Amino acid sequence: MGPIVVLGAHDATVDVDVERLRADFNRKHYLRLPGLIAPELLERVLNAVDVAEFDVELSDTFFLDHSISPDASPVPLLHLLVNCEPLFRFVGAVTGCPRVRSFSGRVFRIVAGSPDHLEWHRDLDHDRFVALSLSLARTPCVGGALSLRRTGTEDSVSIANPRAGDAVLFRVDPRFEHRVEPVLSGPPRVAFSGWFSPRPFSDALRQRAAGDPG
């Protein structure tokens, strides 16, 4: 499948049958977005990730990971790319969510053989209604797949690690929870992950700058 949405330097290009994708999202509660970042920008982002310091340690009862500072490259560029009106309209149309006004995320990694982990959770805080996970790993790791399941059940769906620049859009809802499966070997799992929200862009980034791990 070719790109559905492509985020470029100046705008986003959307070439899609929205009705078909809405039905797909309502059935599976997630949607793959291959090639979300335009190739010339993706290489710039990956180069920045290659030299970035993952020196912000975040932890809670269900996760431990290390992320890039919100002010360090390429996090501001990624926020600039994703916070665009064509993508907001697309996400709203496909997911049926109310008006989307912002996206707030962070670049983090999970390393094989380390204490890093991200267990089952639901991300229900701060008016979040749809999540996005964008792969920023040049080489996929072994393990580390995104898993989705209905809350309180054991049956889950594993979404294999996408290529760099590919993304997964998935539902945030009390009925569902998600996790990242353990990274077993290979390079770290690196992703830009966060949430679409009805709050203005500036408010979402103020929350992120305040150190809320999500």
N, C-alpha and C positions, 0 to 999 in steps of 0.2 A: 504494500500500500504506500502510495506517495504522500507527500506532505498535505496536511489539511489546512493548517495555519502556519504561516512563516513570518516570524518577527524579524524585521529588517532595521536598518539604521534610521529610517525616517517614518516607517509605518508598518502595519501588519497587513499581509495578504491572506484573504480567506477564500478558499475555493472548495465548496462543500455542499452536500445535500443535507441541510440541517434537520429536516424531518427524519431522515434515515438514521442520522447520528443520535437524535433525541431518543428514538425508539431503542437504539442499541444501548445508550447510557441507562435508560430506565430499566432495561432487562438485566444488565450486568453490573450497574452502579459504578462503572469506570469506563474510560475511553483512552485509547492510545493516541498520542499526537506525535507521529514521526516527523523528524526534521523541523522541530519548532523554531530553532534559531537558524537564521540564514548562515550559510557556510562561512562567509568571510568574517562574520561577527563571532561565530562559534570558535574559530581558531584563535581569535583575540582573547576570548573568555578562557579557553583551555590553557593558553600560554600564561595567563594571569594565575590560574589555579595551580599550574606547575610550580610556581615560585612563591605561592602564598604561605603564610604562617597560620596553621590551624591551632591557634593558641588560646582560644576561648573555650574553656571546659564548661559544659552544661550538664546538669544531672537532676534527676527526680526519681521517684519510686519506680518509674517504668523505663527510664532511659539514661544512657551516659554516652556522650560523644564530644567531639572537638570540632569547632567551627571557625570560620574566618571572621574577623572583626567586621561589624556592619559598615564601617567606613573604609575598609580596605578593598582594593581591586580583587575580583571583578564584581563585588556585591552591588555597588551603586549602579553600574551599567546594567546588570540583570534586572534590578528594580525598574530602571528606566524603560527597558525593553518590554517587560511584562505589563507595566501599568500603562496600557494604551486602550483607547476606546473600542477599536475593532475587536480586540481580543475579549474585552469585557462583554460586548454585545454577543459575541459567539458563545462564550461561557453561559451567559444568561439564557440564550435561546436553546442550547443543547441540554442544559441541566434543569431549566424551569425555575431557577432561583430568582429572587427579587433583584432589583437593580444592583449590578456590580459596580463598585466605585474604587476599589483598590485591591492590590495584592501586596502582601508582606511576607518575606521569606528569609532564609539564611542558607549559606553554603556550608555543609558539614560533611564529615567523612566517618566511616566505620572501618576499622582496621582488623584484619584477621588475626586471631590469637591475642587480642587485647581485651580489656574489660568492656569495650564499647558494645552497646546493645540498644535496641529500640523495641520494647515489648508491646503487647496489645493495649491500645488506647483509642480515644474517640475524638480528641481535638475540638471539643464543643464550646470552648471559651471565646469571648470577644467577637460574637456575631459571625463566626466562621461558618460557611455553608458548602464550600467546595475546596478541595485541596489539589495542589499541583506538585508533582515531583519531576524535576528535569535532570537527566543524567549528565554528569560532567566528568565521567571517567573515560579516559582514552581507551582503556582495555577493560572489559567486564571482569568482575571478580567471580569466584566460585561461591555460590550461595548469595545471600544478601538480597533476595527477591522481595518485592513488596507483596504482602499477603493481606487479603480482605476476608472478613467473615461477618455473619450476623452476630450481634452481641449475645454472648452467653452460649454460643454453640461451638462445636469443635470442627465442623467442616469449613474449610477455607479455600480460597482461590489464590494461587501464586502467580504473580505477574513477573515473568522473567526479566532480568536486567536489560533495559534498552541500551541502544548505542548512545554515544555522546551526542547531545543535541536532541535526543528523543525525550518525550515526556509522557506522563500518565496523569490524567485528570480523574479524580475520584470523589465520591460523595462523602460529606461530613454530616452525620445524622446520628441521633441516639440509637437507631436500629443497627448501626454498623460500627465495627472497629477494625483497626489495621495495625500492622507491625512491619518491621524489616527483619527478615530471617537472618540468622547468624551468617557472617562472612566466614567461609571456611578456609579459603586460601586465595592466593593471587594478590593483585593490587587492591588498595582500599576501595570501598564503595563511596563515591563522591556524588553529591546531588545538591541542587538548589531546590529547596522544598519550602512550601508555605501555603497560604490560604487566601482565597478571594473573600471580600467582605463588602458590606454596604457602607462602611465608614469611609470618609475621605482619605486619599492617599497620604496626606501629611499626618493624620492621626495614627494611621497604621504604622508608619515609620517611627513616629515618636514612641509608640509602644515597644517596637523592636529595639530602638536605641536605649530604652530604659532597662533592657536586659531580660525581657520576658522570653523564656525559652520556647514557649508554645507547648 
